[in-house]
Each structure stands twice: as structure tokens, then as C-alpha cells.
Amino acid sequence: MEHASLPPDLIELQADWQRTYAALAVPTPVHATALRRRLYALSGRLLFHPYWSSSRRLPGARVELRRQARALGRLP
């Protein structure tokens, strides 16, 4: 299967979303309201990113996006 060629800004946006979600997922998050608002804003930016309206995207692009964002988060 061909891997999706994803724009770097989209990968970084997804990585930021995943970091925010992880911070909110702890039992007693600090600044929970601010984290929820940030998660909503990031979700909107992800949903309406110009990449999703292009015709070149592949069927597994969302899965590949999450995989690449996780890999980005593991880098030092």
C-alpha cells in the first residue's frame, strides 16, 4: 500500500491534538477547561485543513496521519 504524502503542518497539527488529548485524559487534568477549548479548536483546524478537500488523498490517510503524528511525538 502506498503511504499518504501528508503535509508537515497537518502532521504537526495532529501531533498537537494528540498531546492535548493526552493531557486532558489524566485523572485530574490541570486547566481542564482550557485543554477542552484547545482540543475543540484543534479539531476544527484538523477537520477543515485544505488537504482533506484535495483529490489526491488516499483512503488510509487519516490512519497514516495518526501514525506519523505518533512517530513525530516520539522524536527527542
N, CA, C, O and CB atoms as a CASP TS submission, in Angstrom:
PFRMAT TS
TARGET T0000
AUTHOR 0000-0000-0000
METHOD Language model
MODEL 1
PARENT N/A
ATOM      1  N   MET     1       0.836  -1.188   0.000  1.00  0.00           N
ATOM      2  CA  MET     1       0.000   0.000   0.000  1.00  0.00           C
ATOM      3  C   MET     1       0.875   1.243   0.000  1.00  0.00           C
ATOM      4  O   MET     1       1.883   1.306   0.703  1.00  0.00           O
ATOM      5  CB  MET     1      -0.948   0.003   1.211  1.00  0.00           C
ATOM      6  N   GLU     2       0.490   2.203  -0.774  1.00  0.00           N
ATOM      7  CA  GLU     2       1.210   3.461  -0.866  1.00  0.00           C
ATOM      8  C   GLU     2       0.915   4.312   0.367  1.00  0.00           C
ATOM      9  O   GLU     2      -0.237   4.434   0.782  1.00  0.00           O
ATOM     10  CB  GLU     2       0.830   4.217  -2.158  1.00  0.00           C
ATOM     11  N   HIS     3       1.963   4.901   0.949  1.00  0.00           N
ATOM     12  CA  HIS     3       1.760   5.776   2.098  1.00  0.00           C
ATOM     13  C   HIS     3       1.329   7.153   1.622  1.00  0.00           C
ATOM     14  O   HIS     3       1.779   7.648   0.588  1.00  0.00           O
ATOM     15  CB  HIS     3       3.043   5.873   2.952  1.00  0.00           C
ATOM     16  N   ALA     4       0.457   7.749   2.393  1.00  0.00           N
ATOM     17  CA  ALA     4      -0.051   9.067   2.048  1.00  0.00           C
ATOM     18  C   ALA     4       1.056  10.103   2.193  1.00  0.00           C
ATOM     19  O   ALA     4       1.812  10.080   3.165  1.00  0.00           O
ATOM     20  CB  ALA     4      -1.259   9.435   2.931  1.00  0.00           C
ATOM     21  N   SER     5       1.149  10.996   1.243  1.00  0.00           N
ATOM     22  CA  SER     5       2.081  12.110   1.323  1.00  0.00           C
ATOM     23  C   SER     5       1.351  13.251   2.031  1.00  0.00           C
ATOM     24  O   SER     5       0.598  14.006   1.416  1.00  0.00           O
ATOM     25  CB  SER     5       2.599  12.545  -0.109  1.00  0.00           C
ATOM     26  N   LEU     6       1.587  13.353   3.313  1.00  0.00           N
ATOM     27  CA  LEU     6       0.854  14.324   4.125  1.00  0.00           C
ATOM     28  C   LEU     6       1.675  15.588   4.322  1.00  0.00           C
ATOM     29  O   LEU     6       2.894  15.514   4.472  1.00  0.00           O
ATOM     30  CB  LEU     6       0.479  13.718   5.485  1.00  0.00           C
ATOM     31  N   PRO     7       1.028  16.743   4.324  1.00  0.00           N
ATOM     32  CA  PRO     7       1.758  17.989   4.557  1.00  0.00           C
ATOM     33  C   PRO     7       2.276  18.053   5.991  1.00  0.00           C
ATOM     34  O   PRO     7       1.588  17.626   6.918  1.00  0.00           O
ATOM     35  CB  PRO     7       0.861  19.202   4.263  1.00  0.00           C
ATOM     36  N   PRO     8       3.481  18.582   6.179  1.00  0.00           N
ATOM     37  CA  PRO     8       4.078  18.649   7.522  1.00  0.00           C
ATOM     38  C   PRO     8       3.232  19.430   8.523  1.00  0.00           C
ATOM     39  O   PRO     8       3.193  19.077   9.701  1.00  0.00           O
ATOM     40  CB  PRO     8       5.446  19.274   7.440  1.00  0.00           C
ATOM     41  N   ASP     9       2.553  20.488   8.069  1.00  0.00           N
ATOM     42  CA  ASP     9       1.732  21.258   9.006  1.00  0.00           C
ATOM     43  C   ASP     9       0.543  20.445   9.519  1.00  0.00           C
ATOM     44  O   ASP     9       0.110  20.627  10.657  1.00  0.00           O
ATOM     45  CB  ASP     9       1.235  22.538   8.340  1.00  0.00           C
ATOM     46  N   LEU    10       0.022  19.558   8.689  1.00  0.00           N
ATOM     47  CA  LEU    10      -1.083  18.702   9.103  1.00  0.00           C
ATOM     48  C   LEU    10      -0.604  17.665  10.123  1.00  0.00           C
ATOM     49  O   LEU    10      -1.308  17.374  11.089  1.00  0.00           O
ATOM     50  CB  LEU    10      -1.712  18.005   7.881  1.00  0.00           C
ATOM     51  N   ILE    11       0.570  17.117   9.912  1.00  0.00           N
ATOM     52  CA  ILE    11       1.134  16.144  10.850  1.00  0.00           C
ATOM     53  C   ILE    11       1.394  16.813  12.196  1.00  0.00           C
ATOM     54  O   ILE    11       1.081  16.244  13.241  1.00  0.00           O
ATOM     55  CB  ILE    11       2.442  15.530  10.289  1.00  0.00           C
ATOM     56  N   GLU    12       1.958  18.007  12.178  1.00  0.00           N
ATOM     57  CA  GLU    12       2.226  18.736  13.419  1.00  0.00           C
ATOM     58  C   GLU    12       0.927  19.085  14.138  1.00  0.00           C
ATOM     59  O   GLU    12       0.863  19.019  15.365  1.00  0.00           O
ATOM     60  CB  GLU    12       3.026  20.011  13.129  1.00  0.00           C
ATOM     61  N   LEU    13      -0.089  19.449  13.397  1.00  0.00           N
ATOM     62  CA  LEU    13      -1.395  19.758  13.974  1.00  0.00           C
ATOM     63  C   LEU    13      -1.991  18.529  14.656  1.00  0.00           C
ATOM     64  O   LEU    13      -2.541  18.635  15.752  1.00  0.00           O
ATOM     65  CB  LEU    13      -2.351  20.279  12.891  1.00  0.00           C
ATOM     66  N   GLN    14      -1.886  17.366  14.016  1.00  0.00           N
ATOM     67  CA  GLN    14      -2.377  16.129  14.613  1.00  0.00           C
ATOM     68  C   GLN    14      -1.571  15.765  15.854  1.00  0.00           C
ATOM     69  O   GLN    14      -2.145  15.315  16.846  1.00  0.00           O
ATOM     70  CB  GLN    14      -2.322  14.988  13.596  1.00  0.00           C
ATOM     71  N   ALA    15      -0.263  15.950  15.819  1.00  0.00           N
ATOM     72  CA  ALA    15       0.576  15.669  16.989  1.00  0.00           C
ATOM     73  C   ALA    15       0.190  16.575  18.154  1.00  0.00           C
ATOM     74  O   ALA    15       0.150  16.130  19.301  1.00  0.00           O
ATOM     75  CB  ALA    15       2.069  15.852  16.644  1.00  0.00           C
ATOM     76  N   ASP    16      -0.090  17.832  17.864  1.00  0.00           N
ATOM     77  CA  ASP    16      -0.525  18.770  18.898  1.00  0.00           C
ATOM     78  C   ASP    16      -1.874  18.343  19.475  1.00  0.00           C
ATOM     79  O   ASP    16      -2.092  18.429  20.684  1.00  0.00           O
ATOM     80  CB  ASP    16      -0.615  20.200  18.328  1.00  0.00           C
ATOM     81  N   TRP    17      -2.781  17.882  18.605  1.00  0.00           N
ATOM     82  CA  TRP    17      -4.080  17.390  19.060  1.00  0.00           C
ATOM     83  C   TRP    17      -3.896  16.204  19.991  1.00  0.00           C
ATOM     84  O   TRP    17      -4.544  16.129  21.035  1.00  0.00           O
ATOM     85  CB  TRP    17      -4.965  16.997  17.863  1.00  0.00           C
ATOM     86  N   GLN    18      -3.010  15.267  19.621  1.00  0.00           N
ATOM     87  CA  GLN    18      -2.772  14.075  20.436  1.00  0.00           C
ATOM     88  C   GLN    18      -2.149  14.423  21.780  1.00  0.00           C
ATOM     89  O   GLN    18      -2.492  13.811  22.792  1.00  0.00           O
ATOM     90  CB  GLN    18      -1.875  13.100  19.690  1.00  0.00           C
ATOM     91  N   ARG    19      -1.234  15.400  21.812  1.00  0.00           N
ATOM     92  CA  ARG    19      -0.632  15.835  23.073  1.00  0.00           C
ATOM     93  C   ARG    19      -1.683  16.486  23.975  1.00  0.00           C
ATOM     94  O   ARG    19      -1.704  16.253  25.184  1.00  0.00           O
ATOM     95  CB  ARG    19       0.528  16.820  22.806  1.00  0.00           C
ATOM     96  N   THR    20      -2.542  17.292  23.387  1.00  0.00           N
ATOM     97  CA  THR    20      -3.591  17.946  24.166  1.00  0.00           C
ATOM     98  C   THR    20      -4.572  16.920  24.708  1.00  0.00           C
ATOM     99  O   THR    20      -4.982  17.015  25.865  1.00  0.00           O
ATOM    100  CB  THR    20      -4.329  18.987  23.315  1.00  0.00           C
ATOM    101  N   TYR    21      -4.952  15.952  23.906  1.00  0.00           N
ATOM    102  CA  TYR    21      -5.862  14.898  24.343  1.00  0.00           C
ATOM    103  C   TYR    21      -5.257  14.098  25.486  1.00  0.00           C
ATOM    104  O   TYR    21      -5.944  13.768  26.452  1.00  0.00           O
ATOM    105  CB  TYR    21      -6.208  13.972  23.176  1.00  0.00           C
ATOM    106  N   ALA    22      -3.958  13.784  25.375  1.00  0.00           N
ATOM    107  CA  ALA    22      -3.275  13.032  26.433  1.00  0.00           C
ATOM    108  C   ALA    22      -3.238  13.833  27.730  1.00  0.00           C
ATOM    109  O   ALA    22      -3.401  13.264  28.809  1.00  0.00           O
ATOM    110  CB  ALA    22      -1.845  12.667  25.997  1.00  0.00           C
ATOM    111  N   ALA    23      -3.030  15.130  27.640  1.00  0.00           N
ATOM    112  CA  ALA    23      -3.016  15.977  28.835  1.00  0.00           C
ATOM    113  C   ALA    23      -4.393  16.036  29.475  1.00  0.00           C
ATOM    114  O   ALA    23      -4.504  16.139  30.697  1.00  0.00           O
ATOM    115  CB  ALA    23      -2.539  17.391  28.487  1.00  0.00           C
ATOM    116  N   LEU    24      -5.427  15.973  28.678  1.00  0.00           N
ATOM    117  CA  LEU    24      -6.792  16.016  29.185  1.00  0.00           C
ATOM    118  C   LEU    24      -7.241  14.660  29.729  1.00  0.00           C
ATOM    119  O   LEU    24      -8.171  14.598  30.532  1.00  0.00           O
ATOM    120  CB  LEU    24      -7.741  16.474  28.089  1.00  0.00           C
ATOM    121  N   ALA    25      -6.604  13.592  29.310  1.00  0.00           N
ATOM    122  CA  ALA    25      -7.024  12.238  29.679  1.00  0.00           C
ATOM    123  C   ALA    25      -6.534  11.781  31.055  1.00  0.00           C
ATOM    124  O   ALA    25      -6.933  10.714  31.521  1.00  0.00           O
ATOM    125  CB  ALA    25      -6.541  11.273  28.646  1.00  0.00           C
ATOM    126  N   VAL    26      -5.691  12.555  31.702  1.00  0.00           N
ATOM    127  CA  VAL    26      -5.228  12.172  33.041  1.00  0.00           C
ATOM    128  C   VAL    26      -6.382  12.292  34.031  1.00  0.00           C
ATOM    129  O   VAL    26      -7.322  13.047  33.784  1.00  0.00           O
ATOM    130  CB  VAL    26      -4.027  13.057  33.492  1.00  0.00           C
ATOM    131  N   PRO    27      -6.334  11.559  35.154  1.00  0.00           N
ATOM    132  CA  PRO    27      -7.468  11.576  36.103  1.00  0.00           C
ATOM    133  C   PRO    27      -7.892  12.968  36.578  1.00  0.00           C
ATOM    134  O   PRO    27      -9.088  13.256  36.626  1.00  0.00           O
ATOM    135  CB  PRO    27      -7.117  10.755  37.301  1.00  0.00           C
ATOM    136  N   THR    28      -6.964  13.813  36.920  1.00  0.00           N
ATOM    137  CA  THR    28      -7.311  15.182  37.329  1.00  0.00           C
ATOM    138  C   THR    28      -6.458  16.171  36.530  1.00  0.00           C
ATOM    139  O   THR    28      -5.413  16.613  37.006  1.00  0.00           O
ATOM    140  CB  THR    28      -7.096  15.382  38.874  1.00  0.00           C
ATOM    141  N   PRO    29      -6.898  16.516  35.326  1.00  0.00           N
ATOM    142  CA  PRO    29      -6.096  17.403  34.481  1.00  0.00           C
ATOM    143  C   PRO    29      -6.029  18.821  35.044  1.00  0.00           C
ATOM    144  O   PRO    29      -6.994  19.335  35.609  1.00  0.00           O
ATOM    145  CB  PRO    29      -6.665  17.436  33.068  1.00  0.00           C
ATOM    146  N   VAL    30      -4.874  19.426  34.873  1.00  0.00           N
ATOM    147  CA  VAL    30      -4.686  20.820  35.259  1.00  0.00           C
ATOM    148  C   VAL    30      -5.201  21.680  34.110  1.00  0.00           C
ATOM    149  O   VAL    30      -4.875  21.431  32.949  1.00  0.00           O
ATOM    150  CB  VAL    30      -3.174  21.137  35.588  1.00  0.00           C
ATOM    151  N   HIS    31      -6.003  22.689  34.432  1.00  0.00           N
ATOM    152  CA  HIS    31      -6.576  23.587  33.424  1.00  0.00           C
ATOM    153  C   HIS    31      -7.446  22.828  32.422  1.00  0.00           C
ATOM    154  O   HIS    31      -7.292  23.001  31.213  1.00  0.00           O
ATOM    155  CB  HIS    31      -5.460  24.332  32.685  1.00  0.00           C
ATOM    156  N   ALA    32      -8.345  22.000  32.910  1.00  0.00           N
ATOM    157  CA  ALA    32      -9.182  21.140  32.057  1.00  0.00           C
ATOM    158  C   ALA    32     -10.007  21.948  31.062  1.00  0.00           C
ATOM    159  O   ALA    32     -10.141  21.552  29.904  1.00  0.00           O
ATOM    160  CB  ALA    32     -10.110  20.290  32.917  1.00  0.00           C
ATOM    161  N   THR    33     -10.556  23.063  31.497  1.00  0.00           N
ATOM    162  CA  THR    33     -11.387  23.868  30.588  1.00  0.00           C
ATOM    163  C   THR    33     -10.560  24.401  29.424  1.00  0.00           C
ATOM    164  O   THR    33     -10.998  24.358  28.275  1.00  0.00           O
ATOM    165  CB  THR    33     -12.042  25.039  31.347  1.00  0.00           C
ATOM    166  N   ALA    34      -9.377  24.898  29.721  1.00  0.00           N
ATOM    167  CA  ALA    34      -8.501  25.416  28.664  1.00  0.00           C
ATOM    168  C   ALA    34      -8.093  24.293  27.705  1.00  0.00           C
ATOM    169  O   ALA    34      -8.025  24.495  26.493  1.00  0.00           O
ATOM    170  CB  ALA    34      -7.242  26.079  29.278  1.00  0.00           C
ATOM    171  N   LEU    35      -7.824  23.120  28.258  1.00  0.00           N
ATOM    172  CA  LEU    35      -7.459  21.986  27.403  1.00  0.00           C
ATOM    173  C   LEU    35      -8.615  21.564  26.498  1.00  0.00           C
ATOM    174  O   LEU    35      -8.408  21.249  25.326  1.00  0.00           O
ATOM    175  CB  LEU    35      -7.013  20.801  28.260  1.00  0.00           C
ATOM    176  N   ARG    36      -9.838  21.559  27.045  1.00  0.00           N
ATOM    177  CA  ARG    36     -11.004  21.206  26.219  1.00  0.00           C
ATOM    178  C   ARG    36     -11.201  22.218  25.101  1.00  0.00           C
ATOM    179  O   ARG    36     -11.480  21.841  23.963  1.00  0.00           O
ATOM    180  CB  ARG    36     -12.277  21.124  27.082  1.00  0.00           C
ATOM    181  N   ARG    37     -11.059  23.493  25.418  1.00  0.00           N
ATOM    182  CA  ARG    37     -11.214  24.533  24.386  1.00  0.00           C
ATOM    183  C   ARG    37     -10.144  24.389  23.307  1.00  0.00           C
ATOM    184  O   ARG    37     -10.419  24.551  22.118  1.00  0.00           O
ATOM    185  CB  ARG    37     -11.141  25.944  25.018  1.00  0.00           C
ATOM    186  N   ARG    38      -8.918  24.083  23.738  1.00  0.00           N
ATOM    187  CA  ARG    38      -7.832  23.887  22.775  1.00  0.00           C
ATOM    188  C   ARG    38      -8.112  22.670  21.897  1.00  0.00           C
ATOM    189  O   ARG    38      -7.862  22.697  20.692  1.00  0.00           O
ATOM    190  CB  ARG    38      -6.481  23.722  23.504  1.00  0.00           C
ATOM    191  N   LEU    39      -8.629  21.606  22.503  1.00  0.00           N
ATOM    192  CA  LEU    39      -8.953  20.399  21.740  1.00  0.00           C
ATOM    193  C   LEU    39     -10.037  20.680  20.701  1.00  0.00           C
ATOM    194  O   LEU    39      -9.954  20.198  19.571  1.00  0.00           O
ATOM    195  CB  LEU    39      -9.408  19.276  22.683  1.00  0.00           C
ATOM    196  N   TYR    40     -11.042  21.451  21.076  1.00  0.00           N
ATOM    197  CA  TYR    40     -12.101  21.829  20.117  1.00  0.00           C
ATOM    198  C   TYR    40     -11.522  22.645  18.966  1.00  0.00           C
ATOM    199  O   TYR    40     -11.852  22.407  17.804  1.00  0.00           O
ATOM    200  CB  TYR    40     -13.218  22.636  20.824  1.00  0.00           C
ATOM    201  N   ALA    41     -10.659  23.606  19.289  1.00  0.00           N
ATOM    202  CA  ALA    41     -10.063  24.451  18.245  1.00  0.00           C
ATOM    203  C   ALA    41      -9.181  23.625  17.307  1.00  0.00           C
ATOM    204  O   ALA    41      -9.238  23.786  16.088  1.00  0.00           O
ATOM    205  CB  ALA    41      -9.236  25.587  18.880  1.00  0.00           C
ATOM    206  N   LEU    42      -8.371  22.746  17.884  1.00  0.00           N
ATOM    207  CA  LEU    42      -7.516  21.901  17.056  1.00  0.00           C
ATOM    208  C   LEU    42      -8.337  20.950  16.197  1.00  0.00           C
ATOM    209  O   LEU    42      -7.984  20.686  15.048  1.00  0.00           O
ATOM    210  CB  LEU    42      -6.549  21.111  17.929  1.00  0.00           C
ATOM    211  N   SER    43      -9.428  20.435  16.749  1.00  0.00           N
ATOM    212  CA  SER    43     -10.299  19.537  15.985  1.00  0.00           C
ATOM    213  C   SER    43     -10.873  20.248  14.760  1.00  0.00           C
ATOM    214  O   SER    43     -10.934  19.673  13.673  1.00  0.00           O
ATOM    215  CB  SER    43     -11.441  19.009  16.874  1.00  0.00           C
ATOM    216  N   GLY    44     -11.287  21.485  14.942  1.00  0.00           N
ATOM    217  CA  GLY    44     -11.807  22.263  13.819  1.00  0.00           C
ATOM    218  C   GLY    44     -10.749  22.517  12.761  1.00  0.00           C
ATOM    219  O   GLY    44     -11.017  22.418  11.563  1.00  0.00           O
ATOM    220  N   ARG    45      -9.541  22.845  13.212  1.00  0.00           N
ATOM    221  CA  ARG    45      -8.462  23.086  12.252  1.00  0.00           C
ATOM    222  C   ARG    45      -8.107  21.817  11.494  1.00  0.00           C
ATOM    223  O   ARG    45      -7.817  21.864  10.298  1.00  0.00           O
ATOM    224  CB  ARG    45      -7.225  23.630  12.965  1.00  0.00           C
ATOM    225  N   LEU    46      -8.129  20.677  12.189  1.00  0.00           N
ATOM    226  CA  LEU    46      -7.860  19.399  11.517  1.00  0.00           C
ATOM    227  C   LEU    46      -8.945  19.072  10.493  1.00  0.00           C
ATOM    228  O   LEU    46      -8.650  18.680   9.364  1.00  0.00           O
ATOM    229  CB  LEU    46      -7.756  18.265  12.549  1.00  0.00           C
ATOM    230  N   LEU    47     -10.188  19.238  10.897  1.00  0.00           N
ATOM    231  CA  LEU    47     -11.311  18.890  10.031  1.00  0.00           C
ATOM    232  C   LEU    47     -11.341  19.724   8.757  1.00  0.00           C
ATOM    233  O   LEU    47     -11.642  19.205   7.682  1.00  0.00           O
ATOM    234  CB  LEU    47     -12.611  19.060  10.779  1.00  0.00           C
ATOM    235  N   PHE    48     -11.031  21.013   8.870  1.00  0.00           N
ATOM    236  CA  PHE    48     -11.139  21.907   7.723  1.00  0.00           C
ATOM    237  C   PHE    48      -9.789  22.213   7.072  1.00  0.00           C
ATOM    238  O   PHE    48      -9.663  23.201   6.348  1.00  0.00           O
ATOM    239  CB  PHE    48     -11.797  23.192   8.146  1.00  0.00           C
ATOM    240  N   HIS    49      -8.785  21.378   7.323  1.00  0.00           N
ATOM    241  CA  HIS    49      -7.484  21.575   6.680  1.00  0.00           C
ATOM    242  C   HIS    49      -7.660  21.380   5.167  1.00  0.00           C
ATOM    243  O   HIS    49      -8.395  20.486   4.747  1.00  0.00           O
ATOM    244  CB  HIS    49      -6.403  20.580   7.259  1.00  0.00           C
ATOM    245  N   PRO    50      -7.008  22.190   4.359  1.00  0.00           N
ATOM    246  CA  PRO    50      -7.170  22.101   2.895  1.00  0.00           C
ATOM    247  C   PRO    50      -6.811  20.733   2.304  1.00  0.00           C
ATOM    248  O   PRO    50      -7.296  20.392   1.226  1.00  0.00           O
ATOM    249  CB  PRO    50      -6.321  23.152   2.233  1.00  0.00           C
ATOM    250  N   TYR    51      -5.988  19.958   2.973  1.00  0.00           N
ATOM    251  CA  TYR    51      -5.605  18.648   2.445  1.00  0.00           C
ATOM    252  C   TYR    51      -6.825  17.755   2.239  1.00  0.00           C
ATOM    253  O   TYR    51      -6.882  17.007   1.263  1.00  0.00           O
ATOM    254  CB  TYR    51      -4.609  17.964   3.387  1.00  0.00           C
ATOM    255  N   TRP    52      -7.802  17.824   3.144  1.00  0.00           N
ATOM    256  CA  TRP    52      -8.951  16.918   3.064  1.00  0.00           C
ATOM    257  C   TRP    52      -9.867  17.244   1.887  1.00  0.00           C
ATOM    258  O   TRP    52     -10.658  16.390   1.487  1.00  0.00           O
ATOM    259  CB  TRP    52      -9.744  16.974   4.358  1.00  0.00           C
ATOM    260  N   SER    53      -9.790  18.434   1.324  1.00  0.00           N
ATOM    261  CA  SER    53     -10.630  18.769   0.172  1.00  0.00           C
ATOM    262  C   SER    53      -9.935  18.474  -1.154  1.00  0.00           C
ATOM    263  O   SER    53     -10.533  18.641  -2.217  1.00  0.00           O
ATOM    264  CB  SER    53     -11.025  20.235   0.226  1.00  0.00           C
ATOM    265  N   SER    54      -8.674  18.035  -1.099  1.00  0.00           N
ATOM    266  CA  SER    54      -7.958  17.749  -2.341  1.00  0.00           C
ATOM    267  C   SER    54      -8.338  16.363  -2.863  1.00  0.00           C
ATOM    268  O   SER    54      -8.810  15.510  -2.112  1.00  0.00           O
ATOM    269  CB  SER    54      -6.431  17.843  -2.122  1.00  0.00           C
ATOM    270  N   SER    55      -8.129  16.163  -4.129  1.00  0.00           N
ATOM    271  CA  SER    55      -8.481  14.888  -4.751  1.00  0.00           C
ATOM    272  C   SER    55      -7.350  13.861  -4.646  1.00  0.00           C
ATOM    273  O   SER    55      -7.547  12.699  -5.000  1.00  0.00           O
ATOM    274  CB  SER    55      -8.843  15.108  -6.211  1.00  0.00           C
ATOM    275  N   ARG    56      -6.187  14.260  -4.174  1.00  0.00           N
ATOM    276  CA  ARG    56      -5.036  13.358  -4.139  1.00  0.00           C
ATOM    277  C   ARG    56      -4.951  12.519  -2.875  1.00  0.00           C
ATOM    278  O   ARG    56      -4.038  11.702  -2.753  1.00  0.00           O
ATOM    279  CB  ARG    56      -3.780  14.145  -4.284  1.00  0.00           C
ATOM    280  N   ARG    57      -5.854  12.687  -1.945  1.00  0.00           N
ATOM    281  CA  ARG    57      -5.746  11.945  -0.683  1.00  0.00           C
ATOM    282  C   ARG    57      -6.118  10.476  -0.881  1.00  0.00           C
ATOM    283  O   ARG    57      -6.932  10.129  -1.737  1.00  0.00           O
ATOM    284  CB  ARG    57      -6.650  12.580   0.393  1.00  0.00           C
ATOM    285  N   LEU    58      -5.510   9.644  -0.079  1.00  0.00           N
ATOM    286  CA  LEU    58      -5.706   8.198  -0.166  1.00  0.00           C
ATOM    287  C   LEU    58      -6.695   7.737   0.900  1.00  0.00           C
ATOM    288  O   LEU    58      -6.916   8.447   1.881  1.00  0.00           O
ATOM    289  CB  LEU    58      -4.361   7.455  -0.010  1.00  0.00           C
ATOM    290  N   PRO    59      -7.295   6.556   0.722  1.00  0.00           N
ATOM    291  CA  PRO    59      -8.289   6.063   1.686  1.00  0.00           C
ATOM    292  C   PRO    59      -7.770   5.942   3.119  1.00  0.00           C
ATOM    293  O   PRO    59      -8.523   6.217   4.054  1.00  0.00           O
ATOM    294  CB  PRO    59      -8.790   4.728   1.238  1.00  0.00           C
ATOM    295  N   GLY    60      -6.533   5.546   3.325  1.00  0.00           N
ATOM    296  CA  GLY    60      -5.994   5.368   4.674  1.00  0.00           C
ATOM    297  C   GLY    60      -5.262   6.581   5.209  1.00  0.00           C
ATOM    298  O   GLY    60      -4.435   6.452   6.112  1.00  0.00           O
ATOM    299  N   ALA    61      -5.548   7.756   4.669  1.00  0.00           N
ATOM    300  CA  ALA    61      -4.785   8.955   5.031  1.00  0.00           C
ATOM    301  C   ALA    61      -4.955   9.331   6.502  1.00  0.00           C
ATOM    302  O   ALA    61      -3.988   9.755   7.136  1.00  0.00           O
ATOM    303  CB  ALA    61      -5.210  10.124   4.155  1.00  0.00           C
ATOM    304  N   ARG    62      -6.149   9.189   7.057  1.00  0.00           N
ATOM    305  CA  ARG    62      -6.354   9.561   8.467  1.00  0.00           C
ATOM    306  C   ARG    62      -5.580   8.644   9.404  1.00  0.00           C
ATOM    307  O   ARG    62      -5.021   9.099  10.402  1.00  0.00           O
ATOM    308  CB  ARG    62      -7.847   9.521   8.820  1.00  0.00           C
ATOM    309  N   VAL    63      -5.545   7.363   9.086  1.00  0.00           N
ATOM    310  CA  VAL    63      -4.781   6.408   9.895  1.00  0.00           C
ATOM    311  C   VAL    63      -3.293   6.726   9.786  1.00  0.00           C
ATOM    312  O   VAL    63      -2.575   6.740  10.786  1.00  0.00           O
ATOM    313  CB  VAL    63      -5.062   4.943   9.445  1.00  0.00           C
ATOM    314  N   GLU    64      -2.842   6.980   8.569  1.00  0.00           N
ATOM    315  CA  GLU    64      -1.437   7.317   8.349  1.00  0.00           C
ATOM    316  C   GLU    64      -1.080   8.619   9.051  1.00  0.00           C
ATOM    317  O   GLU    64       0.026   8.754   9.575  1.00  0.00           O
ATOM    318  CB  GLU    64      -1.137   7.425   6.850  1.00  0.00           C
ATOM    319  N   LEU    65      -1.995   9.571   9.068  1.00  0.00           N
ATOM    320  CA  LEU    65      -1.764  10.836   9.765  1.00  0.00           C
ATOM    321  C   LEU    65      -1.528  10.593  11.255  1.00  0.00           C
ATOM    322  O   LEU    65      -0.589  11.141  11.833  1.00  0.00           O
ATOM    323  CB  LEU    65      -2.958  11.789   9.562  1.00  0.00           C
ATOM    324  N   ARG    66      -2.372   9.777  11.875  1.00  0.00           N
ATOM    325  CA  ARG    66      -2.199   9.479  13.299  1.00  0.00           C
ATOM    326  C   ARG    66      -0.888   8.737  13.551  1.00  0.00           C
ATOM    327  O   ARG    66      -0.211   8.995  14.546  1.00  0.00           O
ATOM    328  CB  ARG    66      -3.382   8.648  13.818  1.00  0.00           C
ATOM    329  N   ARG    67      -0.527   7.817  12.655  1.00  0.00           N
ATOM    330  CA  ARG    67       0.715   7.068  12.817  1.00  0.00           C
ATOM    331  C   ARG    67       1.932   7.988  12.733  1.00  0.00           C
ATOM    332  O   ARG    67       2.844   7.899  13.555  1.00  0.00           O
ATOM    333  CB  ARG    67       0.812   5.970  11.757  1.00  0.00           C
ATOM    334  N   GLN    68       1.939   8.873  11.732  1.00  0.00           N
ATOM    335  CA  GLN    68       3.073   9.790  11.575  1.00  0.00           C
ATOM    336  C   GLN    68       3.141  10.796  12.723  1.00  0.00           C
ATOM    337  O   GLN    68       4.233  11.184  13.140  1.00  0.00           O
ATOM    338  CB  GLN    68       2.975  10.533  10.238  1.00  0.00           C
ATOM    339  N   ALA    69       1.988  11.220  13.235  1.00  0.00           N
ATOM    340  CA  ALA    69       1.982  12.154  14.369  1.00  0.00           C
ATOM    341  C   ALA    69       2.522  11.481  15.623  1.00  0.00           C
ATOM    342  O   ALA    69       3.246  12.106  16.397  1.00  0.00           O
ATOM    343  CB  ALA    69       0.558  12.687  14.628  1.00  0.00           C
ATOM    344  N   ARG    70       2.178  10.210  15.832  1.00  0.00           N
ATOM    345  CA  ARG    70       2.728   9.474  16.980  1.00  0.00           C
ATOM    346  C   ARG    70       4.239   9.341  16.848  1.00  0.00           C
ATOM    347  O   ARG    70       4.960   9.497  17.833  1.00  0.00           O
ATOM    348  CB  ARG    70       2.077   8.076  17.098  1.00  0.00           C
ATOM    349  N   ALA    71       4.728   9.054  15.643  1.00  0.00           N
ATOM    350  CA  ALA    71       6.164   8.934  15.408  1.00  0.00           C
ATOM    351  C   ALA    71       6.860  10.266  15.643  1.00  0.00           C
ATOM    352  O   ALA    71       7.974  10.299  16.165  1.00  0.00           O
ATOM    353  CB  ALA    71       6.437   8.437  13.983  1.00  0.00           C
ATOM    354  N   LEU    72       6.220  11.353  15.267  1.00  0.00           N
ATOM    355  CA  LEU    72       6.769  12.681  15.482  1.00  0.00           C
ATOM    356  C   LEU    72       6.880  12.978  16.977  1.00  0.00           C
ATOM    357  O   LEU    72       7.841  13.607  17.420  1.00  0.00           O
ATOM    358  CB  LEU    72       5.901  13.739  14.787  1.00  0.00           C
ATOM    359  N   GLY    73       5.899  12.525  17.745  1.00  0.00           N
ATOM    360  CA  GLY    73       5.902  12.755  19.183  1.00  0.00           C
ATOM    361  C   GLY    73       6.991  11.985  19.909  1.00  0.00           C
ATOM    362  O   GLY    73       7.412  12.394  20.991  1.00  0.00           O
ATOM    363  N   ARG    74       7.459  10.878  19.338  1.00  0.00           N
ATOM    364  CA  ARG    74       8.497  10.069  19.974  1.00  0.00           C
ATOM    365  C   ARG    74       9.887  10.590  19.726  1.00  0.00           C
ATOM    366  O   ARG    74      10.828  10.169  20.399  1.00  0.00           O
ATOM    367  CB  ARG    74       8.411   8.662  19.499  1.00  0.00           C
ATOM    368  N   LEU    75      10.050  11.499  18.774  1.00  0.00           N
ATOM    369  CA  LEU    75      11.381  12.033  18.483  1.00  0.00           C
ATOM    370  C   LEU    75      11.840  12.937  19.621  1.00  0.00           C
ATOM    371  O   LEU    75      11.022  13.625  20.231  1.00  0.00           O
ATOM    372  CB  LEU    75      11.380  12.808  17.144  1.00  0.00           C
ATOM    373  N   PRO    76      13.146  12.944  19.915  1.00  0.00           N
ATOM    374  CA  PRO    76      13.647  13.797  21.014  1.00  0.00           C
ATOM    375  C   PRO    76      13.569  15.265  20.682  1.00  0.00           C
ATOM    376  O   PRO    76      13.949  16.104  21.499  1.00  0.00           O
ATOM    377  CB  PRO    76      15.079  13.441  21.351  1.00  0.00           C
TER
END
